[in-house]
Amino acid sequence: MPKLISLYMRQTAIGFALSAVFVGMLLYFNVVNLWHLVTHTDGGFLAVGLLWVFNGIVFAGVQFGITIMRMADTEDDRDDGGNRSREYATIPVRVEERKQPF
């Protein structure tokens, strides 16, 4: 399996694990009376599942993004002087306004 795919799968698993911890803490600390709402309604556990899945998607994306950004090469900090492209000066030009015939 390519290294990038295995990296993505590992970071996705970490993101969904973090999501499970987050949803568990929401339920444990009874934020906005969520535990009571989940346990006393018919579709409460479906709501918990959806909350876990959607937070998992977000946490997995953030986890993967952080991992990719941490792979940056430290040699980028050296001063090479840029790419030697020319800078063109902007010169203002007067433009006459014409009246539109209505």
N, C-alpha and C positions, 0 to 999 in steps of 0.2 A: 504494500500500500504506500502511496506517495507520502512524504513527510508532512506536506501541507494538509492533506486530508486527515491524517492521524492527529495532527495538531488541532485542527478544527473540531474533530470529534471529542478530543480530550477537553478542550475549552468549553464546548457545549455541555458536556457532562458536568463540569464544574459549575457552569452557570445554572443548570437546572438543580443541582444540589444546593447552591446558594438560594435559589428560589424556594426550595422546600424549607430551608431554614427560615427564610423571611416570612413565608406564609404560616409556618408553625409559630413563629413569634407573634404574628398578628393575631392568631387564634388564642395563644397562651395568655397574652396580655389583654385580650378582649378589647382590642381597639374598635371604637365606635360600636361596641356591643356585637361584634361579629360572631363570637362563639355562640351566643344565644340565637342569633339569626340563623346560623348554619344548622344548629341542632334542633330547632323548632319549626323548620319549614320543610316541605317535601323535596325541593330541589337544592337543598343546602349543600350537600356534598358534591353535586355537579358544579355549583358555584365555586367551591374550594378547588376542584379540579381545574376549572377554567382559569381561576386566579393563579394557580401554580403554573399552568402551561404558558399563559401570556407573560407572567413575570419571568418565567424561564427563558422565553424568547428574548426578552430585553436583557436579562442578566448574561445570557450566553453571548449576545452580540457585543455587550460592553466588555466582557471577559476576553473575547477574541480580539477586539480592538486594542485593548490595553496590552495584550501579549504581543501583537504585531508591532505596536509602537515602541515597545521596550526592546525590540530587536534592532533598533537603529544603530548604525555604525558610528562609533565615536570619532572617526577620522573626519566627519563632516564639519567639525568645529574649526579645522585649520583654515587659514586665510590664503586662498589661492589667487586672490585678486579678481575673482569673478570670471565671466566668460568672455571678457574683452569686447562686448558688443558696444556699438556706438550709441550715445545718447543724443537724440535730436532735440534741439530747442524748439519750443512751440512759439509761434509768432501770431499774435492776434490779427485777425483780418476783419475789416469793416464790411458788414452785409447790410444792404438797403432793404427796408421792409416795403413790400408791395401790398396795396389794398386789394382785397378779394372782391370781385364783382358779385353782389348778391341781389 
